[in-house]
Structure formats: structure tokens, C-alpha cells
Amino acid sequence: MRPGKMAPAGGCGVVRGLWVPLAVLALARAALAFTEQYPALSLLKQELHGQHQGPVGGCTSAGEWAEQYSAECDSSFLHFHESDCDIGGSSSCESVVSLNTEKILSQAKLLAEQKRFPFATDNDNTNEELAIAYVLIGNGLYDEAIRHFSTMLQEEPELVSAIYGRGIAYGKKGLHDMKNAELALFELSRVISLEPDHPEVFEQRAEILSPLGRISEALSDLTKAIQLQPSARLYRHRGTLYFISEDYATAHEDFQHSLELNKNQPIAMLYKGLTFFHRGLLKEAIESFKEALKQKADFIDAYKSLGQAYRELGNFDAATENFQKALLLNQNHVQTLQLKGMMLYHHGSLDEALKNFKRCLQLEPYNEVCQYMKGLSHVAMGQFYEGIKAQTKVMLNDPLPGQKASPEYLKVKYLREYSRYLHAHLDTPLTEYNIDIDLPGNFKDHWAKNLPFLVENYEEQPGLQPHIKDVLFQNFESYKPDVQELVCVADHLGSMMQYETPGFLPNKRIHRAMGLATLEVMQAVQRTWANSKVRMNGKTRLMQWRDMFDIAVKWRRIADPDQPVLWLDQMPARSLSRGFNNHINLIRGQVINMRYLEYFEKILHFIKDRILVYHGANNPKGLLEVREALEKVHKVEDLLPIMKFNSKTRDGFTVNTKVPSLKDQGKEYDGFTITITGDKVGNILFSVETQTTEERTQLYHAEIDALYKDLTAKGKVLILSAEMGEVDAVCNLILSLVYYFYNLMPLSRGSSVIAYSVIMGALMASGKEISGKIPKGKASIQYTLVDFEAMTAPGSEAFSKIARSWMNLKSISPSYKSLPSVSETFPTLRMMIEVLNTDASHCLKKSIVVV
């Protein structure tokens, strides 16, 4: 749109101009709210910024979103564009003014004749003077406009249009200067006091308040504007502010109202989808994103959001398709390249991920996420020189004073130190060193807790040693046929561990690593039951239960070096004395963790039972009232009113699960803690956590020690007899042992898949193989997450019964014995990385069946 084209008072041009940073801010806050589960969505803020790099026009602008505003506004109020010119600051600026004087006066005359500016008067001469100042604003000459308005106000102090225009000019000068912001607010407040019934002024003031973080005041102004004159635009803007405030339910209502008034709004439809997304309602989000694409077929943001929603559902193919569609519209779309790269990394396709990160950095050299992920991808593939070079670049991006450090900046020094350690041990036999012992305690503690790198007296790992070369790519065909078979079998076994439920993306690299872990556990347990010793941590001895889990820990660590997989009991004593928490938010505010949705009802029943027990002991007179209230509780949010029945639980309560002992009948251990708190508007925190203290760890270790001792004894008998009764006893002991492992949660990351690979490997050692996949949570079987099954089961026997109901155990084929030894085939870190890197896609073509 050309400079100087105007609209009636309250037109959309000013609104559009200042709502650009608001939209950016909205997505920034949304990303912060969902960092734990969906960090990639923070990229949406960058995308909106990219869409509005050109001049900001009004409703009839030829810009990207023009059609969505056309039904709401005939033409723009002011076409604002940024000017590098500072009046009075240079001769070049003066020439700009002189060259445009005739044009400015011409535009002003037309504007005055049509009265197409806010609060026009009945005096033609006054209108012409006002119009000149508004045209100056439209041409980016804000200081000159302010002086012009000020001159008029000296003669007529309550000239509303001049007060309003001066407020706009202060706002356009830049809200980064607090003086401008305060002056803009002062002027707009004066207008409201003089003309309290104009919604556009309340809206304008809200647009100044919101970037300043004064969200509640901005919401109040927008609500007043809606009361005066509802519009699709006002509902959309207020919905955006509620979105910033993480009130996704209310934001959804506003976006819905906006769409009812004007259905042709792809951005509003996108935001509606995002309100679903952030509440864990992925299918509804997908429908909204698709609807946005019906309204605007080339809507890159919608394709990108759709791809991310499918990625969170675990649908890799659909996510890839939509990311690709976004890139077909713009092959240089940095945010989509970043999101797609991250998805590929977490799918185990590191080569493809690296291509996206490199392209991202060509377009945006200082993109921290792409730089970090590039370094991580190189290190995961054993390319340490390139990896550490990329990591160092991230480290150089020190936050400015007062600026919050990015997640990548917080993590990168840990990754660089760990990368150096791994490189130094590339060719050292895995049996001769131990990461948990070698890495300093405070380093591990800070890394696991994702704390800033402030480790006292830390001595850096040695730099890269030139004689240790990077890992080279190994062709699958270069492996011997029996090793190829070993890898194909591992891929199949690893795929059996995949959770087919929302929130879990299949990762073929993890599949292979944990499949190889399963086979190595099987072989190690068989040797133990045959009285053979193992070589662990530089010592030759009989295998203990921790050694069995350490096999799986070893593979899980190297599959993804980004995650610190560490034994918590090896942390510094000070950390253990305080308790090391494994914390999972199930609901935070209105953000729902979709991974655990199917367990909400089961946990809710447990909580209701515990509430009755509590009130029976502490509030017997009110027990009947509590019982009646609990009968009306059907979801977690319904528990908030129950808190009011007792002063001690008014602000929230915690409930502890108990784990019965097999070793000491009648004794119970602390399981996990369920916490529920709520605020006045109904937002809740619903979380579970396990607190790993030294005392709790010793109790669980004693239980696991006893079970492992019994398992080893029965395993040795089984090797000789193979009677059905012995096999069943061994299976139950394996599941019981892992039941306590799950409830202990002794690792900083990865406990679930590590424990399941041990289950599979130990069962295979007993002659049984799991042929059933972990259920999807449909039909008659509700539960899908093995770790939560163990944590919510009333005891080890109940867990064993549930697990065996879908494991579909069958006798193992004797041909497993012909597979080569995993530990001897891949004795070093280099060889482990080589086999994880190799492309074994032809295993699928062979339709491999587990031998």
C-alpha cells in the first residue's frame, strides 16, 4: 500500500502496526510454557517476525494477510513504515523533508477533506493542520509530527485528535525507550478521559501496554473495547493476550468468537489450533491447522504447526510430509528447517538432520538451536572435531546482562566436556572405564539438573588428541554375515520397545542401540547362570544386577549423548541428602502432558481413596460430606473444591504411593509423590515425582539384591532342568526385580527403555521371548507405558500379571545361540558408534524374522 492512504477514526492501520511485536511476544511466551515437552514450537515467534519484515500496512495492504482483514476494515488508517531518518540530525534528513513537502501537503489536503483520521473536527483549518501531522507519522517522521501536534496543543490543550496523534507518534518512536512508552500511555489516557466511549483508544492503549509486560491492564482495556463495540479483531487480539498468559481455554473462546464474526481468518484459526496443541488436544489442533490451510493454501505457519503436531503424535511420515510442504513454499524457511532437523535427529536419522541444520546456519549463522544441534549430531556420529567446533560457537554467544540464557547455552558446556571425554576413550575397551566414576560428582549433578555451568574447582577434560581419529562411516555390507544378522535382529527387538502412544516418536537409532543391549544382556545373563565371570569397570567378577543394567545404560548413553544417563546414587552425598527428584508435570496450568493422559483416571481413583483415608482419620465428622463430594469428581480439576474441606489442604496436597516389600512382608517403601495445587481461577499443578535419597535407595537396593540373588540361583537350576515351573518362577522374578527398579527410578534419564531392554534380555536368557508389542491403549487394554504400569501397580505380583497379559511370551529359537557375542563384536566406543551409524535398511527388504 502507498504511504499516506488513510482510514476513518479507529481504522486498522495503527492496530496492525503495533500488533506485530505482540504476536511475536505471544509465541515466545507459548514456547516457554511448553519447553519440557515441545521446545521446537518456540520457532513460531521467529516466523511471525519474518512475515512482517516489510512495511506494515493496514487492512487494504497488499501484504500477506490482506484478505483476512478485508471484511473488517475498508482501508488502513495509516501506513506506518520505519525511517532511519532523525529530523534535525543530518542534512540528508532535511533533504528528505524538503523533497517530500509538496507530497506531504497534497496528502494532508486530501486527508482533511475526507476527514479520514481520528477525531476530526468541524473546523477545516484545524483538520488540515492535524492531517499534516498524521501524514508525517505515516512517513516515519515521528519527532516532526510530535512537534506539530504540540504546537497545536499549545493553542488548544484539549484538542483530542492532536493528543491521540501525539500518543501514536510516541508509540511509533519505539517502546524500547521507556520514556516514549510512558508518554504514549499518558496521551492515550488523556484521550480516554475526554472521550471514554471510543473502543479504538482502549485498543491502542492495550497495544502499548502489552509489549511492556503489563498484560492484565492490556486485557482490561481490550475487554472495555469489546464491551463498547465487539469485533473479530478485538476478540483476536484479546485471545492473543490470553494465549501469552497461558490461559489457553479463555484464549480459545476469544479466537472462536473472532472466527464467528469473521470466519476467514487463517491466523486466528492457527492460534485456535495452538490453544488445542498446548492443552494436549493434538487431534483437535490438527483439524484447526487443516482449516487454516483451507482458508490460505500457502500458509507456511500452518504447515509447520501441522508437522509439529504430527511429530508430537509420533507420526513421522505425516510430520515429514507437512514440513516438506512448508519448505516447498519457501525452501529457505529457517524455522521449518530447524524443526524438521530436530525431528530427524530424534528419529535417529542423523545424516538427514545434519543437512537441515547446516542449511539453517547458512541462512542464519547465529541460530543457537541449529548450531547446538549441528554439534550434537556430529558428536553422536563420532565426528568430534566438527562437533566441538560447533559447540564452541554456541559457547561464545554469552547472554547480555539481564538476558536469560538459552537452553542450548546452558547445555553446551556440559556437552563439550562430555564430548571430549568420549573422544579420549574412543578406542579404550569399554570394560576398562566407568563414566559414573570418572566424571566429577558436581559436574554430573549440575548436568543432570540442567543448572548453569558453575562447577567449583572443575578441571576441564583434555582437548582433542590428534592421534585419535574421528569415527568413519562403516558400510553395512562390510560386516560379516553373522554380524549383519545380529544388527537386523537388534533392529527388530528394539522396535518392540516402541510406545505407540502420543508423544513418543519412533527413534531407529535408539531401537538399534537397545536391541543390541537386549542381546548383550541375554548373553551376559546366560554366562552368569553358567558360572562364568564378566569383565566390568576394570575388574573380572561375577555379574551383579547393576552390571546387567549397566549394559543397557552403556548403549542408551551413546545413542543420544545429549541426555545425561547417570546413576543417581553415584551423585555427590550432598545432592543425595537433599533428595534428587525425577519430576513429571502431568498438568501445569492448562498445559496437559499428553503422554500420560491414559493414567489420569487411575491416579485420580488412587487420590480419592487416599483422601477418604485422610478424612476418616482427621475429619471423621465431615467424612460423609467429603465422600459425597468425591462421587462428583470425574477429572483432576474437580478435586480443587475438595481441598477446601480442610484448612491443611486448602492450597493443595500431596499423596504418596507405597511399594510393598517382598523381602520383608508387611513392610512398605515410599513410591512416588503426587502433588496437586490450584489457584483462584482454576489453574492447577498436577505432578508426580520420585525423590532419590540415600536411605530410600538403600531400601530398594536391598530388595533388588535379594531378588537378583534368587534369580541367579533359579537361573542356574533352569539351565540344567528347563522345567515349566522353573521358567515361570524365573519370569516372575525378572518382572519383580524390574518392578522395584521402575519405582526406584535410579537414573537421571532413560530408566524406562533401559529397564525394558533388561526385561527382554533376561527373559530371553531364560528361554522366553516377548512376541507381543506394548499395547496402544485401545480396546480392553488401557495402559501403554511400562514404567507407569509399575509405578501405579499395587505390587510386584500385580505388575507381573499385567505385563504378562500382553507380552505373549513364547519359547525362544535355538538359533539365537549362533549370534556372535555383542560385547566382543563391539568392544569399544568407536565400534558401537560405527554400528549405530551404519545403514541397515536392507534388513527390512529381507523381511527379517527374529531367528
N, C-alpha and C positions, 0 to 999 in steps of 0.2 A: 504494500500500500504506500502511496506517495505521502511525504511529510505534509502535515497541515490539514489533512482531511478530518472533519470533526463529527461529533455526535451530540445528541441532546444531553442536558444535565443528567448525570448519573449513568452516562454511557459506559461501555465495557472496556474502552481502551486503557484507562488507568488501572482497572482491576486486573486485566491480563498482564500488564507490565510488571506489577509488583507481586503477582501470584506465582511467577516463575521460581523465585527462591523459596517460596513456601512449599511448592511441590517438591523441590529438591530436599528441603528440610524434612518433609513428611516421610519420604522414603528412607532418609538417613536414620530417623528415629525408629522406623519399622524394622530396619535391618538390625539395629542394636537390640530391639526387643526379642529377636529370634535368633541371636547369634549361636546359641548352643546347638540348634538343630539345622538351621538353614542360612548359614553365613553368606552364601552366594547372592542372596536377594539384595544385599546392600548395593549391588551394581546398578539397581534401577535408578538410584539417585543420579548416578553419572549419566545415565541415558537421557533422563529428562533435561539435564543440563545441556547435553549435546543437541537436543531437539530445538532448543531456544537460543542457539548461538547467534542467529541473525537478528535483525531489528525486530523489536517486539511490537506487533501491530494490534489492531482492535478486531472487532467482530467481523469486518468485511475484508480483513487482510487476506492476502493470497497465501498465507502461511499454511503449515501442515494441518492445522486443526480447524481451518476456517469453517468448514461445513457444519461442525458441531455447534457453532455459536450462531449460525445464520438465523435460526428460528427465534433466537432470544434477543437479538440486537441488530438493528438495521445497519449501523455503521459504527466505526470506532469513535471514541471521544477524542483521544489524542494519540497520534503515532509517536511514541517515545523511542528515541534511539540514543545510544551513548555517544558523547562527544569528547574527544581528547582536548578540546579547547577550553582554556580557563580565561574568561574575559578579563582583560587588563593585565594578563600575564605575559603576553607576547605580541609582537607586531603581526604575526601570522593570524592570530585570533582576531585582531582588529580588522584585518583584510576580509576575513570570513564574514564579519558583521556587515561591513560596508558593501561587500558584494551581494549580500542577501537582503539588504534593507528594503529594496523595492519589492522583492518577492514576499518578505515578511508583511509589509504593509498591505500588499494585494491580498494575501491570505487572510489577514486580520479583517479587512473590509468585508470580505465575503462571509467570514465567520460572524461578524457583528450583525450584518444584515439578516442572517438566518437565525441569529440567537442560538447558535449551536455550541454553547459552553455552559457550564453550571451557573445557576443563579443569575441569569441575565436580568438586567434592569429595564425600566421603561425609558431610560434616557439614552438616546443614540450616541451621544458623545462619550458617555461613560462606558457604554458597551464597546465602542471602538478601542478605547484605552485598555479595557480588560482583555479584549481579543488579541491585542498586540502581545500582552504578557503571556497569554496561553499559547500563542504561536511560538514565542521564544522558548517556552518549555518544550513544545513539540520538536524544536530544532536543537534541543540539548543545551540551550543557553540558560542554565538554571539561575546563576547569580544575577544575570541581567534581568531575568523575569522577576526575581525576588526584589530587586531594586525598583523595578517598575511598579509592582504591587505595593511596595512600601510607600512610594511617593503618593499613590492614590489614597492609601490608608491614612496618611497624614492629613489629607483634606477631609476624608470621610471614614472615621475609625471603625464603623460597623458595616462597612461595605462587604457583605457576606461573600460574594464571588471572589473578591481580592484576598480575603482571609483564607478561603478554601484553596485558591490557586497558589498562594504562598506556602500553604501546608504541603501541597503536592510537590512544589519545587524543592522544598527542604527534603522531602522523602526521596525524590529522584536524585538529589545530590549524593546520596549514599548513606545507608543506615549503619555502615561500619563506623561512622563518626557519630558517637552518642549525642553530640550537640545537635546535629541535623535531626536525629530521631526525636529528641525531646521537643525541638521547635515545631516539627511536623505534628506531633501529638497535641501540643499546645494550641496550634492554629485550628486543628480539626475539632478539638474540644470546644473552642470558642464558637465554631460554626454550629455545633450541636446545641449549645446553649441558646443560640439565636434562632436556629431553625431545627427544632427537635424531631420533626416528622419526615425527614428525608433519609431513606434507608441507605442511599449510596454513601453518605458521610460515615455512618456507622461501619459500613463495609470497608471504606477506605481506611478508617482508623484501625480496624481489625488487621488490615494488611500491613500496617506499620508495627502493630503490637506483636504479631506472631513471629516474625524473624528475630525479635528481641527476646523471645522465650516467654513472653507474657501471654501464655496460651489461654488461661482462664478468662482474662479480660477480653481477649480477642473473641472467644466463644460467646461471651456475654453480648458483645457488640453485634455479632452475626445473628444471634438469637433475636435481638431487638430489630435488626433489619428485616428478618423473616416475618416477625410479627407485623411490621409496617407494610411489607409488600413481598410475599413469598415469590421465589423464582427458582428455576432449576440451577442457576449459577450460585445463588446463595446457599442452597442446600448442599451443592457440590463442595463449595468452599468450607462450609462448616463441617461436612463429613471428612474433609481432608484434615482439619484440625483435630477432630476426634481420633482420626487414624494416627496422627502424631502422638496423641495422648494414650495410645494403645487401648482405647475404648472401641474395640472393633465392632461390637454389637451395635452401639449407637451410630458409629460411622456407617455401618451397613444400612441402617434405617434412613440416614440422610441421603446416601447415594441412591437408595431405592426411591425416595421422594423426588429427587432430582430427575431420575430417569422416567418417573411417571409424568412429570411436567414436560420433559423433553427426552424422548427415548433415543434420539440419535446423538449419543454422547459416548464415543468409544473410550475416552479417558475415564469417565465416571463408571462405565461398565468394567474397565480394567481394575479400578480401585475397589469396586464391589467384589470382584474376584479375589483381590488381595485380602479383603476383610475375611473372606471364607478361608483363604490359604492360611492366614495367621491363627485361625481358630482350629486348624487341623481338619477342616472340611474340604479335602482335596477334590473330591468329585464335583462338588458344587462350584469350587473355584475354577475347575476346568471348563465347566459349562459357561461360566461368565466370560472367561477368556475367549472361548469359541464365539460367543455372542458379540464380543468386541470386534472380532475378526470379520464377522458378517457385516458390521457397520463400516469397517475400514479394512479392506483386504490386505493392504500393505502396512499394517500396524506392527512394526518390529517389536515393540514392547510386549504386545500380546503374545506373539510367537515365542519370545524369550521367556515370558512368565509361564506360558503353557509348557514349554520344555522343562522349566524348573519344577513345575507341579508334577509332571510325569516322572521326573527324576526322583522326586521325593516319594512317589508311589512305588518306585523300584522298577518302573517300566522303561528300560534303557532304550529300546527301539523307538518308542513313541517320543521320548525326550530328544533323541538324536534327530529324528525327523523334523521336529519343530525348531530346534536350534539351527538346523541346516536351512530351513525356510527363512529364518531371520537373516542368515548370512547370505542367502541368495538375493535378498533385498538390499543388503549392504555388506559386502564381503569384508569391509574394514570396521565392522561394528565391534568395538573393543570389548564391551560388556558381554556380548554373546560369546566371543572367543574365550573370554575368561571363564564364563560359566560352563561352556562346553568342555574346555580343558580340564576344569576341576572334576566334572562328571567322568570324563575319560580316565583321569588319574584314579578316582575311587572305583572305577570299573576294572582297574588293573591294566588298562591299555596305555602304558606309559609313553611309548613312542608317539602315538597319536596325540596324547595330551601335550607332549613337549612341542609339537608343531604349532598347536594353538597358542601356547604361552610365548613362543618365540615371535609369532605373528603379532600377538598382543603388544609385545615390547617394541617391535618395530614401529608400531603406531603410537604407543605411549611408553617411552623409555623409562619413565619414573613410576610406572604402575607397580606398587609394592606387592600386590597379590600375585600378579603374573611373575614377577621377579622371584618371589619366595617359592612359588610352585615350580618354576623352572629349575631352581636349585635343588628342590626336594626330588623332582623327577630324575634329575641327573644322578643324585646320590643313591636313590632307590635302585637305579640300574647299574650302579658301580662306577659311574663316571665322576669321580670325586673332584678332579681338577676343575671342571666346568661347574660342578655343583657348588663348591666352596667359593668360587669366583662370584656366582650369582648371590650367594648368601651374604657375602661381604658387602655387596652393593646395597642390600636391604639394610644392613647394619649402619651404613653411612647416612641413612635417612633419619637422623635424630629428630624427634618431635620438637617443635618450637616451645618456648616457655609457656606453660599453661595449657598446652595442647595434649590431648590424650594419645598415648602411644597406640599404634595399630596392633591387632592380634599378631600380625606377621612380624612386626618389630619385636614384640615380646618373646616370640618363639625362636627367632632366627639364631640367637647366640647359642642357645641350647643345641639346636640342630647342627650348627657348625662344629661345636665341641664334640658332639656325638659322631659326626661325620669323620672328623679327624681320628677319633678312637677306632671307628670301624676300618678306616683305611689302613691304619697301623697294624691291624690284626687280620688283614685280608687273607694272608697265607699261613697264619698260625692255626694249628689243629684246634678245632672247636672244643675239644676235651681239655685243653690246657689253660683256659682262661674263663673268667666269670664276670660279666658286665656288672652284676649287682654288687660284687665285691670291689671291682676295680674303680668304678666311678665314685667320686666323693659323695658322702652322705647328703650334705647340704645342697649340692648340685642336683641330685636325684629328687630331693624333697621339693625344691623350688620348681624344677622342671615338671614334676607330676602335678603340682598345684597351679601351674601356669602363672607363676609370680615373676615380677621383673628380675632381671639377672643381677642380683645384688648378693653374691655369694662371697662371704668373708674369706680372706686368705686363699682364694681359689688360684690354683696353678694351672694355666692353660695346657690343653693337650698339645703334644708336639705337632709342628706343621707337617704338611705332606712331604713324604720322603721319596725323592726321585727314583730310587731303585724299585719302589713298589708301583707297578703299573696299574692303570685302570682295568676294570673288567671288560673283556672283549665279548662281542656277540658270538654265541655258540649255535650253529645250525643244529636243528633237531636231528637231522639225518646223520650228523657226525657222532651221535651217541650210539652205542652198541644196541642191538635189537632188544635185549632184555632190559636195558635202561629205558629205552623208548617205551616199552611196555609198562615199566614202573611209573613213568610220568603220566601215561594215559590213565592208568588205574588211579593214580593220585588225583588227577583232574576229576574223575568220576566221583571218588569218595568225597572230595571237597565240595562238590556241588550238592551232595546230600545234606550238607550242614546249612544250606541257604534258608534263611527265614523268608517265606513268601508272603509277606505282610507289608502294608505301607510303611515307608521309612527305611527299608533295607534294600539298597541297590546291590545286585549281584556283582561280586568282585572276583574275576577269574584268577587274579594273582593270589589273593587270599585263599581261594579254593585250592589251587595247586599246593601252596605252602602247607595248608592244614591237612590236605590229603597225604602229603609226604610225611607230615608229623604223625598222622594216624598210623601209617605203615611202620614208621620208626618206633612208635610206642608198641605196636603189636610185636615187632621183632625183639625189642628190649625186654618186654614182659615175658615172652616165651623163653628167652635166655635166662631170665631171673628164675623162672619156675623150674628150669633145668639146672639150677645151682651155678650158673655162670655169673661172673662178676662183670661190672661195667666200669668204664673209664670216664670219670666226671670231675671237672674242676681240678685236673692235675693229679687225681688220685684214683686208684683201682680198688673197688669195693663192691659189696652187694648193693643193688639198687634200692633206694628208698622211695616213698611216694612222691616226694618233691622232685626227685630226679625224673620220674615219669612225667610230671607236669612240665619240668624244665625243657624237655624235648619239644613240647608244643610251644612253650614260651619262646624258644630259640627261633622257630620258624615264623611265629607271629611277629616277632620283633623285626626281622629282616624283610618281611613282606611289605611293611609300611613303616619306615624309620621316623615318620612324623609323630608317631604316638609313643610315648614312654611306657613300655610294658615292663613294669618293675614290681618286685616283691615288696609289699608294704612293711613286712616285719624286718626288712633289711634297711629301713629308713633310720635316720638318727633317733636316739632314745627320746630326745625332747619332742620330736614330732609325734612319736607313738604315745607318749604320756598324755599329750593333748587330745589324741584321737585323730586318725586320718579318715576323713569322710569320703565315701563314694556316694555322691548325691545325684538324684534324678528328679527333675521337676516334671510332674505329671500335668499339672495346670499351674500357670503363673499368670495372674490377672485373667485375661481371656485367651491366653495362648495355651493351646492343648497339645501335649506331646502325643502325636498320633500313633507312635509305636506301641503305646501301652493302653490304648483305648479299650481293648477287649478285657483288660484286667480291672477296669474301674469298678465294675459291678461286684466282682469277687472281693476286692479290697473294701468296698462300701459295706458289704454284709459283715465282714470282719469288724469294721469300725463300729457298726451298730451293735454288734454283740458286746464289744468292749465297753461301749457307753452304758449299756444296761447293767453290766457288771459293776462299773464305777458308781452309778447312781444307786444301785442296790446296796453298796457298801457305805456310801457317803451321803445319800439323799433318799432314804427309803420312803419318806412321806411323799416325795414327788415322783416316785418311780412310775406310777400309773400314768401320770401326765406325760412323762418322757416316753414311755412305751407307745402311747397313742400318737405322739408327735413323730416318732420314728417310723410308724406304719405309713406315714405320708411322705417319707424320704425315698425318692426314686433315683436321685442323682447326687453327686457330691455337693453341689451348690446348695441343695436342700438342707444340708447339715448346719448351715450358718445360724438359723434361728435356734437350733438345739443348744448352741453354745451359751445362749442367754439364760439357760435354766440354772446355771451355777456360776457364781462370781469368779471362780478359779479358771473357768473355761470361756469366759466372755470374749476374750480376744483371740482364742484359738486353743488347740490342744494337740498333744502328741499321743500316739498309741504305739506300743512296742509289740512286735510279734515274738513268739517264743519258739525255740527249736528244741524238741525233746532229745535227750541223750539215749543212745543205745548202750553205751558202756556202763552208765550209772542210771539204772531205771528210776524214774521219778524226778530226775534232775532235768532242769531246762537251762538253755543258753539264750542270751539276747540274740534276736534275729535282726530285723531291720526296723527302723522307726518311721512311722507315718506321721506327717505334720500337716495340720490344716489351720490356716488363719484366714480371716476375712476382714474387709473394710466396710464402711457405711454404704457404699454404692454396689456392693455385691461382688467385687473382685476378690478372688481367693488365691492363696498359695497352697497347693496340694502336692506334697513331695514325699519321696521315700529316700532314706539314706542308711548306709551301714557305717558304723563307727569302729574302725580297727584300732583297738587299744591293745597294749601288750597282754593284759590279763585275758581279754576276750580271745585273742589269738592263741594263747597257750591252751585254753579250754578246748577250742576247736582242733588244735593240733593233736591233743591227747586223744580226741575222738577219732580223728583220721588215722593216727598212728595205730590204734587198736584195730580198726577196720582193715588197714593195709597188712598188718601182721596176720590177721585171719585170712585175708585174701591170698597172701603169698602161700600160706600153709595149704589152703584148699586148692590153689592153683597147682601146686606140686603134686597133690593127690590126683587132680584132674588129668595131668599129663600122663599118669600111669593107668588110670581107670576109664576116664571119659564116660562115666555113668550119667544118665539124665539128671538124677538128683543132684549130683555134684555140679553139673553145668548150671542148673537153676540157682544153686546157692552162690556160685561164683558171680553170676549175673547180678543177683540182688546185692552182693557185697560191693560190686563195682558201682552200681547206681547209688547205693547208700553213701559210699565214700565221696562221690561227686556231689551228692546232695549237701553234705557238710561243706564242701569246697565252695559251692554256689552261695550258701548262706554266709560263709566267712568273707567272701569277696576279697581274697588276699592280694590281688593285683591292682595296679593303678589303672590299667586298661586291658581289654581283651579277655576278661575272665570267662565270658560265655562260650566263645568259639574254642578257646583253649580247653575248657572242661569237656566240651562235646567231642573234640578230637580224641581226648583221653578215653572217654566212654567207648567210642568206636574202636579205637586201637586195642584197648584191654578186652573188650568183648570178642574181637577177632582173635586175640591170643587164646581165649577160652574155647574157640571153635565156633563162635556165633557171629553172624554179620547182620547189621541193620539194613534191611531192604526197603523199609518204609521211609518216606520223606517226612520231615517235620510238617505237621498239618497246617493248612492255610487259615484255620479258624472258621470254617464253614460247616454246614450240616450239623451233625450231632456233636462234633468235637469243636469246642470253643477256643481252646488255648493253643498258642503258637510259639511262645518264647520259652525256651527250656529253662533259662535262668530264673524267670519269674514263676515258672511252674514249681521249681524247687523252693523258691522263697515264699510262695504262698501255700504250699502243701503243708498239712498238719504234722507230717512226719516223714521219715525216710521211706517207710513202707508204702505210704500213700503216693509219694513221688515215683517210686519204682513201678507201682501198679499203673499210674497214668502214663509214664514213659513207655512201658512195655505194650500198652494198648495200641500204640501207633508205630512202634519200632519194627514190628513184623520180623522178629528175629528168625533167621534161617541158618542152617549149617553152612559153614564156610567151605569153599572149594579147596581141595588139597593143592591145587596149582599155585596158591599164594606162596607156598614154600619155595617155589622156584624163582621168585622175585629176588633180585640182588639186595644186599644189605644197604639200607638208606644211609646209615652213618658212615659206611665205608665208601660208598659211591660219591657222597658229597661231604668229605671230611673237613672242608674249610669254608669260610665265609665266601670266598671267591666262587667256589663251585656251587654253593647254594644260590648266589645271585645269578650265576650263569643259567642254572636250570629254571629259575623263576622268569628269566628274560626270554628264554627260547620259545619260539612259536610252535606249538604242538596242535595246530588247528586240524591237521590231518587225522588226529585221533577221532574227531567227530565223523570224518569221511569213512573211517573204518568201522563206524558204529560199534565202538569198543564195548564189550560186555565184560564186567569185572570177572577176572579169572577165578 
